[in-house]
Structure formats: C-alpha cells, structure tokens
Amino acid sequence: MSEGIAIRILDREFMIGCKPEEREALQAAAQLLDARMRGIRGEHRMAAFDRIAVIAALNLAAEVHSFRRELEGRDGDLARGLADLGRKVDALLLAHGGR
C-alpha cells in the first residue's frame, strides 16, 4: 500500500507516494538530491529551480552509468577468474584421479 511522504528539496516541499518499506530510501535519495542541487545553486546563483534539477539529475545519472560500467567490468573479471579456477580444479582432479 502506498502512502504519502513529504520531502524537502531546495526549501520546496513535495508529497511523494511510496511504500512504507521504501520510505527510508526515498528520504535518503531526497537528501542526496537536495545536497547536490544546493551545490549547483551555489555555483549558478541565478539558475532556475528546474534547470538546477536537470543538471543534478544528469550528474547523478552519469554517476550511475559509471558505477554500472565498473560493476560490469568487475563481473567480467570475476567470471573469468571463476572459470580459470574451475579449469585448475578440473585439471587437479584429473591428475589425481588417474592414480
């Protein structure tokens, strides 16, 4: 069941519907967004709220994209390492099973 939660971003209040188990994550996300938008507003004092929001969203999306690429690389490294380990175990079993 969805319930409303009030979040504040750049001194503006928004009512957002979310599930009770998602409430904490939504509040954390709102705090992160608020901090990012305040930083951008500090650099671009005359920028409108929507422009600041778009810049913050693009910055966060770029970070997510970068983290995904990094994780994909790590997943590939892990898969190659596990395959190599599997081949070594198979070779050891074959070598010791022949005795």
C-alpha positions as CSV (number, residue, x, y, z in Angstrom):
1,M,0.0,0.0,0.0
2,S,1.3,3.4,-0.9
3,E,1.3,6.3,1.5
4,G,2.4,9.9,1.1
5,I,5.7,11.3,2.4
6,A,6.7,14.9,2.5
7,I,10.2,15.6,1.2
8,R,12.0,19.0,1.0
9,I,14.3,19.9,-1.8
10,L,15.8,23.4,-2.1
11,D,13.3,24.6,0.5
12,R,10.3,23.3,-1.5
13,E,8.1,20.6,-0.2
14,F,6.9,17.7,-2.3
15,M,4.4,15.0,-1.4
16,I,5.5,11.7,-2.9
17,G,3.7,8.4,-2.7
18,C,5.8,5.4,-1.6
19,K,5.5,2.0,0.1
20,P,6.3,2.1,3.8
21,E,9.4,-0.1,3.2
22,E,10.7,2.4,0.7
23,R,10.3,5.4,2.9
24,E,13.9,5.4,4.3
25,A,15.5,5.0,0.9
26,L,13.3,7.8,-0.6
27,Q,14.3,10.2,2.3
28,A,18.0,9.4,1.7
29,A,17.6,10.0,-2.0
30,A,15.8,13.3,-1.4
31,Q,18.7,14.4,1.0
32,L,21.3,13.4,-1.6
33,L,19.4,15.3,-4.3
34,D,18.9,18.3,-2.1
35,A,22.6,18.5,-1.3
36,R,23.5,18.2,-5.0
37,M,21.1,20.9,-6.0
38,R,22.3,23.2,-3.3
39,G,25.9,22.7,-4.6
40,I,24.8,23.5,-8.1
41,R,22.7,26.5,-6.9
42,G,25.8,27.8,-5.1
43,E,27.8,27.7,-8.4
44,H,24.9,29.1,-10.5
45,R,23.1,31.5,-8.2
46,M,20.7,32.8,-10.9
47,A,19.7,29.4,-12.3
48,A,16.0,28.4,-12.1
49,F,14.9,25.5,-10.0
50,D,14.1,23.3,-13.0
51,R,17.5,24.0,-14.5
52,I,19.2,23.1,-11.3
53,A,17.1,19.9,-11.1
54,V,18.1,18.9,-14.6
55,I,21.8,19.5,-14.0
56,A,21.6,17.5,-10.8
57,A,19.7,14.6,-12.5
58,L,22.2,14.5,-15.3
59,N,25.2,14.4,-12.8
60,L,23.6,11.6,-10.8
61,A,22.7,9.7,-14.0
62,A,26.3,10.0,-15.2
63,E,27.5,8.6,-11.8
64,V,25.0,5.7,-12.0
65,H,26.2,4.9,-15.6
66,S,29.8,5.0,-14.5
67,F,29.1,2.7,-11.5
68,R,27.2,0.2,-13.7
69,R,30.1,0.1,-16.2
70,E,32.6,-0.5,-13.3
71,L,30.4,-3.3,-11.9
72,E,30.0,-4.9,-15.3
73,G,33.8,-4.9,-15.6
74,R,34.2,-6.5,-12.2
75,D,31.5,-9.1,-13.0
76,G,33.5,-10.0,-16.1
77,D,36.7,-10.2,-14.1
78,L,35.0,-12.4,-11.5
79,A,33.5,-14.7,-14.2
80,R,36.9,-15.1,-15.9
81,G,38.6,-15.8,-12.5
82,L,36.0,-18.4,-11.6
83,A,36.3,-20.1,-15.0
84,D,40.1,-20.2,-14.6
85,L,39.7,-21.6,-11.1
86,G,37.3,-24.3,-12.4
87,R,39.7,-25.3,-15.1
88,K,42.5,-25.7,-12.5
89,V,40.3,-27.7,-10.2
90,D,39.3,-30.0,-13.1
91,A,43.0,-30.4,-14.1
92,L,43.9,-31.3,-10.5
93,L,41.1,-33.8,-10.2
94,L,42.0,-35.4,-13.5
95,A,45.7,-35.6,-12.5
96,H,45.0,-37.1,-9.0
97,G,42.1,-39.3,-10.2
98,G,44.4,-41.1,-12.7
99,R,46.5,-42.6,-9.8
